[in-house]
Amino acid sequence: MTMSAAAAIRASKVRKAFGATVALDDASFEVEPGQVHALLGENGAGKSTMVKLLSGFMRPDAGTLASFGQELHLNGPRDAHRAGIQTAFQELTQVPNLTVAENILLPYQPVNRFGMIRAREGAERVDAHLKDLGITNIEPYLEVGRLELPLRQKIEIARAIFRKPRILLLDEPTSALSGHDIDWLGGLIARLKREGVTILFISHRLLEVRAFCDSLTVLRNGKDVGSFAVSEISDERVIELIIGRSIVATFPEKPQAQPGAKPRVALRGLSAGRLRDASLELFPGEILGVVGMQGMGQLDLFRAMFGDLAPDAGQISVDGRPVELTSPRAAIDARMGISLVPEERKVEALALRLDGRRNVSLPVLDRFLKHGLIDTEAEMQGVAAALARVQVDQRALFQPVSAFSGGNQQKIVLAKWFLAGSRVLLLYDPTRGVDVGTKHEIYMLMADYAKSGGAVLFYSTELAEVINLSRRVLIVYAGRIVAELSEERGQINEATIMRLALGESTAVLGLLNAGGTAA
């Protein structure tokens, strides 16, 4: 590949190893000034390592990084900032108990001549910045830890832009966004490009790459395997380069509810948190899709069904029997068999410092007790079988899960519930931040689980996933399940789903007139 001295970003034969693990192996690519360039690859391909090198969090073992003709020698993030490089990370770098303004300004808060922080001035500057970016639903005085994940992701992006970068690194910025928020980001990227900002865009969503980017580079096993103009390469070829093989069909055949089966889980008039008067039936053998814009109550639906949010009214039944899910432990109980793959796996689903064995066996550790002591051999056998089912290397038995890629971490979460023998899987955006190859594996695991009699409630910020995996789809709007769409009635399509998810009352009326179901 021919290198340009004037490139905004130029990586030449970059190598970075962590002990025996080689994260980057003579990787080279370049990005022209003012271009939006996608960096693609499976989890563990080296993308995040490259971002950390360009952000100054680590230095390459060999090779060079250069910007606008100047070789970069970054000894820390401040060196990257001085070089005009800012990063919005997927793994958010905010301090939860600080305000939005404090997080965006950190560590460059305005001070007076005595070195005292000018909090009001800083908050006013941040408020004006957020409004300039079209973010009108976040107050600068709110604590970041109290905000939902999509809002925190927007704050991460806003902070990077606040510092007026020449080069902006966006590390999977849409993994927590959906709908209008993705449109917002697309408009923001177009604006920054017009202003001459160079953007390195990391994503697993090829639709966004085509919408936002001019060019792309694919990394596989730490090596660059090709750079292309977006317009000159097909999605199929990109996927082949990413995973090293062809995926014949991205989505498996949709599973179907068992004929004549009674609902595995039923809700009647359930209210919890933002959720109001929700009713649904989830059957063995099916993947029931859920669609809703940010903050519409779908998260509270999942939390209530997992015993993590106490209902204010209504009833939950499991196998026709009314139950009280007073805690997640009650939901996991063998008589209930309900499990949750939550929104933030690193915070809510895994103990990162513990190995895979302890993570996977934790919910059912009592099964392996013998005379009050853990039968380690039986535990190892059970966990090893669960890891094999989700195709995670057996070294996970001994290594901390923090050493594994995001996709493998998510599969370890699934292994935990497979070992527990769960009969109901609540999957809340399970492919967020997961590469295309692992996404396909998760789809297959979902379908196989349902076909073996399991029941799946599935929410995703990627509408294509819900459409291609579910025969029934629930729409959540303003805290209520406003419609149930059916494949049999030809209602599961992007146009219908989006109109309902955006609260278009005429769409609900039209659905009823057509013989559909609406709440």
N, C-alpha and C positions, 0 to 999 in steps of 0.2 A: 504494500500500500504506500503510495507516495505521500510524504509528509510535507505540510506547508509551514514555513517558519512563522507566518503571520496568524496561524490558527489560534483561536481563543483558548482552546484546550488541546494539548498534544501530549499523549501518553506514548512513550517509545520503549518497548521491550521491558515493561514493568513487571517485576517479580516481588512477591511477598509471601513468606512462609511463616507458619506458626508451628514450630517443632517439625514433626514429620508431615504436617498438613500444608500443602502448597495451595494458597488461596488464589494467587495470580501467577501465571507462568508465561513470561515474555509477552504480555498483552500490549497491543498497540492500537490506537485509534486517534482520530482528531475531530474537532468540531470547529467549523468556520464561525467567525464573528456574526452575531445576530441570528444564528441558526438554532432551531429546537431539535436536539439530537436525542434519540432514545437509546438507552443502554438496556439490553434484554438478556435474559438467561434464566435458567432454573435457580431455585434457592440453593446457595452454595457455589454458584458459578463464578463468583468473584465481584459481583456488582457492588455490594455494600462495602467490601474492602476497598474498591476503587474510590467510592464516595468518601470513605474515611481518610484515604490518602490525600485526596484533593481538598478535604476539609481541614487537614492539618492534625488529625487525631493520631496518625501514625505515619511513619516514613517508609518508602520502598526499600527493599533489600538490594535491588539492582534496577537499572533502567532509569529513565528520566521523565519528569513531568514538567511541562512548560506552558506558559500563558502569554499570548501576544508577543511571542519571540523571546521571552525571558524565562530562563530555567527557574523552576520553583524549588525552594528549599524551605519547607514548612516545618517548623518545630512546635507548632501548636495552632489552635484555632485562630488566635489573634493574628498570626502571620498570614493565614488564609484571608482573614477579613481585610488586612492591609493590602493584599493582592486583589481585592475586589470580589472575593469568592464568599458566597453565603449559601447555607444549606438548610433545607426543611426536611427533617428526618421523619421516617415512618415510625420508628421507635421514639416517641415524643420525648424531647429534652427539657420539658417544662418542670418548674417546681410547683407541686400541687397546692401548697398552702400560701403561695404568693398570688397577687392579683394579676389580671390580664395585663394591665399596664406595666407592672413590675417585671413580668416575664418577658414582654416584648422589649423593654428597655435594657434588661440585664445583659451585659455588665456595663452598659454605657448610659446610666441614669444622669440626667442633668443635675448639676450641683451648683451651689452658690460659692462665693469666694472663700467661705470657711470650710468648704468640703461637705456641707450638709445637702442631702438629696432634696431637690425641689419636686416633691410628690405631685402637687397640683399641676405644675407646668408639664411634667411628664405625662400625667393622665390626659391632659388636654391635647397634647401632641399625638398620643396614641389614639384618642377618640377621633381626631381629625383624620388620622391615617386609616383607621378602620372604615370610616365613612367614605373616604376616597376610594377604597377597595370594594365598596358596595357591601360591607359587612355592617348591617344596621341592628342586628339582634344580639350583640354582645356589648355589655357595659364594661368600661375599663376598670371599674372598682370591684368586679366580681372575682372571687377566688377561682383559679383555673380548675382545681380539683373538684369543684361542684358542677362543672359543665360536662355535657355529653361528649363522647369521643369525636363525632364529626366537627363540633365546634372547636375542640382542642386542636384538631388537625388544621382547621382554618387559621387558628392563632399561630400555629407553627409556621405556616406559609407566610402569614402577615408579618411575623417577626423577621424572617429572612429578607423580605422586600423592604421593610422599614429602614434597613441599613444601606439602601441604594447600591445593590451589587452590580458589577459588570458581568459576573457569571453567577447564575443561580442553579444550584443542584436540588432537584426535586426527587426525593427518595420515596417512591410509591405514594405520591400525594393523594391519590384517589382511593386508596385501599379502605378508608373509613368514610368515603363520600358516596353520595348517590344523587340521581335526579338533578334538581336545580343546582346543587352544589358543584357537580361536575361541569355543568354548563357555565357556572360562575368561574370555575378554574380555567376552562377553555377560553373564555373572554379575557381573563387576566393574563394568560400566556400570550394571547394575540397582542394585547396592549404592550406587554413588556418587550415582545419581539419588535414591535414598531418603534419602541424607544431605544432599540439597539442592544438589549440585554441578551446574552447567550445563555441558553438553558439546556442542561443535561437532565433528561426526563427518564426516570426508571419506573416501569410499570409492567404488570403481567396481563394487561388488558389491551389486546391488539386493536380493538376499535378506537381506543383513545390515542394510541400511537398514530393511527392513520389520520385521526381528526386534528391532532396537535403538532405532529412532528414533521420535519423536513427529511431527516435521515436517521439511520439506526446502525448500531453495532451489536452483534450477538457474541456473548461470552459463553463458553462451555468448558467446564473443568479448569477454569482459570485462564484459558486461552481465548484470544479473539479468533472467531471462525468466519468472520465476514462483516463488511460494512457496505451499506447500500443506501441509495435514495429510497424513501418510503414508496414512491410511485413505481419503482422498478422491481419489486419483489412481492410475491403472493403470501397470504397468511400461511398457507400450507408449507411453503418453503421456509418461512420464518420458524414455524413450529419444528420442522425437521432439523433445522440448525440448532435450535435451543435444546432439544432432547436427544438429538443424534439418531432419531428414528422417526418413522411416520406413524401418526395416530389415524387409524382408519376412520373411526367415528368418535367425535369428541364426547357425545352424550350416549349413555347406554339406553336400551329400550326402557320405556317408562314402566315401573311396576304397577300392578293393579290391586286394589283392595280385594281381600279374600271374599269370594261370593258367599252371601248370606251371613257373614260374620257380624257379631255385635261390636259396637264401638269399643276400642281399647280404652280410650279416654273420651269423656264428654264433659263439656262445660255448659252450665245453664245460668244465664244472667249474671255472669261473674264480673265484679267490679274490684279493681285493685290499682292503686296509684292513678295513672292517667286513664287506665282502661275502664270502660263503662259498659255494663250490661252485655257482656260478650258470651255468645253461645257458639259451640262448634262440636263436631264429632270427628274423631280421628280413628281410623280403622286399621286393623292388622293388614300388612301387605302394601300399604300406600305411603307415598311421599306427598304430604299436604303442604302446598306452598303458601307463603305469607308475603304480601307486598305492602309496604307503607313508606311514606316519606319520613324523613328524620323527625323523631319526637312525637309520632302520632299515637304511641301507646303500644306498639308491637313488642318493645323490650319488656314492658311490664306484663304483657301476656306470657312471655316465656318465663319470666321470674316467678310469676304466680304459680305456673304449672310445675315449677321446680321447688316450690316451698320457700323461695327466697323473698317473697313479698306476700304479706298477709292480705287476704281478700277482705274487702269492706262488705261485700254482699255476694250472693250467688252460691253455686255449688259445683264441686269437681267430683266426677265419678270415674272410677277405674274398674273396668270389666263389670259395669253395671252396679257397682257398690259405691255409695257416697263415702268420700274420704276427706280427712283434714290434713293438708300438707303443711304442717307447722314449721318445717325446716327442710333444707336439702337432704338431711339424713333420713327424714321420713319419706321423701320422694324416692331415694335410692333403695330403700328397704325392698327386699325381695318380693313382697306382696304388691308393691307399686311398680318397681322396676323402671322408674323414670330417671333419665340422665340428661345433662345439659352440656353442650359445647358452647361456651360463652363467647362474647364479643372480643375480649382481650385475653388471649390464651396465656401470655406471659405473666399477667397479673392475677387472673381469676381462675386459671385452670391448671397451672403447673407450679411446682416448687423448683425453680431453675437450678438451684445448687445441689439438689438431690438427683440421684441417678434415675434412669428409667424404671428400674425394678421398684423402687420405693414410690415413684409417682403412679405407676400403673396399679400397684397392689393396694394403695392407700385406702380407697373406698371400701374394700372388702378384706382388710387385713385380718379381721377376726376369723375368716375362713381357714387361715393358715396357722392358727394357734393350736398348740398341742401342750396340754398341761401348763397353760399360761405362757408358753414360750413360742416364738415364731418358728415354724418348720421351714427353714430357709430353702431346703431342697425342693419342697412342694411349691413354695412361693416362686422360686426361679423357674420351675417347669411351667407353671401357669402363666407367668408373665412372658416367658419365651414364646409360648404358643400364641399369645395375644399379639406380640410384636411381629411374629411371622405372618399372622393374618393381615396386618396392615403394611407389610413389606418394609419394616424398619430393621436395620442391621442389628444383630444380636449384641454388638458392643454397647448398645443403649442400656443393657442390663447393668453395666458397670460405670458408664460415663455420665456426668451430669448432663441434664437435658439442655442446659445452656450451650453446650458444645455442638448442638445439632441445628440444622437449618430450620427456618420457620415452617416449611412444609412437613418435615419430619417431626417437629414438635407437635404440629396439629394431629398427625397420625398417632403420636403417642397418647394424646388426649383421647382419641377414638379407641385406642387399644385398652385404655383404662375402663371404658364403659363396656367394651366387648367382654373383658374379663369379668366384669360385674354381672354379666348376663342380662343387661338392660333390655326391656321389652319395648320401651319408648325412647326414642332419641329426639331431643329438642336441639336443633342445629341452628345457631344464630350466626349467620354470615360465616360459615365454616371455611370458605376458601379465600377469605380476606388475606392479602399479602402472600398468596401461594402461587407458585409458578404453574405454567400450563400443564406440564407433565404430571405434577402432583394433584392438580385439580382433577384431571381425568381419573387418577387413582381414587380420589375421594368420591367422585361420582359413582364409580363402580362399587365401592364399599357401601355407599348409601343404597344403591339398587339391590345389591346382594343381601343386605340386611333386611330390606323390605320384603324381598322375594322369599326370605326364610321365615317370614311371619312377624317381623318387627314393624313398628309404626313410627313414622318420621314426620315431625313438624319442622318445616324448613323455611327460614327467612334468609334472603340474600339481597345485597345492594346491587347485584348484577341480574337484571331482569331476564336476560337470556337463560340463566340457570334455572330460574323458577319455571319459565315457559317450557323448557326442554326436559324437566325432571318430574313435573307434577301434572296429574290429570285433574286435580281440583286446586283452586287458588282462592285464598281469602284476602280481601282488601281491607286494610285498616286505615281509617281516616278520623282525625279528631277524637281519638280514644275509643272508637267503635268499629266493630266489624260491619262494614257497610254493604258488602256484597260477597257472595260465593260464586265463583266462575267455574264452569265445567267444560272439559274438553269435548264431551259428548255433544254439548249444545253449541260447539264451535266458538266459545267465548274467550278462550285463552289465547290472546294475541296482544301485542305490545300496545296498540292504539287503545283498546278497551281498558286494559289494565291501567295505563297511565291516566286516562281521563277519570277513572274512578279514584285512583290514588291521589289525584290533585283536587278531589272534592267536587267534580262537576256533577251537579244535581241532575242535569238533563240526561247524563249517561246512566245514572241509577234508574231514572224513570224509563228510559229506553230499554234497559235490561229487564225490568219488570214486565213491560209490554211484550217483550220477546219471549216471556216465559221463564226468565232466569230467576235467580234468588238474590234478594237484597235484604239487609237488616233494616 
